[in-house]
Amino acid sequence: MIEKAFILAAGLGTRLRPYTDKAPKPMVHIGGKPIIAHTIDALAAQGVKEIVVNTSHLAHVIEDYLKTIDSPRIIISHENERLETGGGIKKALHHFGDDPFYIINGDALWQDPEDDHEAALALLAHNWDSTKMDLLLLCMDCKKFEAKEINGDYTIAADGRATRNKDKNGTHMFSGIRICHPRLFNGAPDGYFSFLELMDKAETSNRLYALPYRGVWHHISTVDDLKRVDALYQEAQNDSAA
């Protein structure tokens, strides 16, 4: 059981302007509620008891919303100056002790298959092994997407080890959902740095693993993406109500 999580919510979301001129990207609505609400619901369903959320851009908007949530417990880690993905997590690392935790991008949005064993968070937790892993990524098969939508970030070996493909020609794309052990941050600097540096560190140590995900992962990078995915959710809700 992974009982804690970190949601990255301090980014600017510039490609979703004008929506992100008034709210952080995780607060943009899909299917009638903020993207971050979908993530919190999924974490709660998985049994996560505590979620740390970092804030910076238009922080008051997301912080006001998070204060309305009673469970799971929400801890806000505000950044007066943006610390990037690695620095933001490092600032809040003391909340996790020595326990592995989920890290989820604030704009991650997915729909699990009917098989509970294939649900994103459960799949990661079931396959997590602290004895050999510092980082376990959830990835999407690039064959499931049009070429313009995806980057082949990683190739997954037969034993599950992941290798980053710097030319973006790998077989799988990182979904923004992962489990991390706090020891991965040993020796990491304070302040501004990218979590990608630690992903590469885990790979160099042969402690970076990845799993393919068979559910639906939504790519939300542009306004057109947002409108398309929102329409899918609205349609699904209408079908359920019919």
Protein Blocks (a to p, Z undefined) as FASTA:
>chain_A
ZZbdcddfkbnolmlpcklmmbcfklpceehiafklmmmmmmmmnopabdcdddfehmlm
mmmmmmmpmbdcddddddfbagbjmlmmmmmmmmnomaccddddfkbccdddfblklgmk
lmmmmmgcfklpcbdcddddfklpcfklpccfbacdfkopacddfkopafbdcehiacdd
fklmgopaehjddfklmmmmmmmnopaccdddfbdcdddfbfklmmmmmmmmmmmmmmmm
ZZ
